[in-house]
């Protein structure tokens, strides 16, 4: 079986059976991400400490390094903009 948005079987099972989330909502709002892609999702704020060239500081990257192993990204939807996807969300580490 192929799961939506690269979700692992365990992630999908937890969402569907463990949390009773409707499959259509899972498909629209939950994504498996891992590796450095996680930084693209997390480090979007201009309030995050950065070096002169714009790169996030090493200390800040180390603080979130455990997330490189992957997790479930929960996409936020904007109730004031016809429930369109927002730039921010949450991650639940594996």
Number of C-alpha atoms within 10 A of each C-alpha: 4 8 14 17 17 14 20 16 13 10 19 24 15 13 18 15 10 10 10 10 14 11 13 9 11 19 14 14 17 23 22 21 22 17 13 13 11 20 17 8 17 15 16 11 9 8 7 13 15 13 9 8 6 10 12 15 13 11 10 13 14 10 9 12 14 12 20 16 13 18 21 23 22 17 20 16 17 12 10 7 9 8 10 12 15 12 12 15 15 14 19 12 15 14
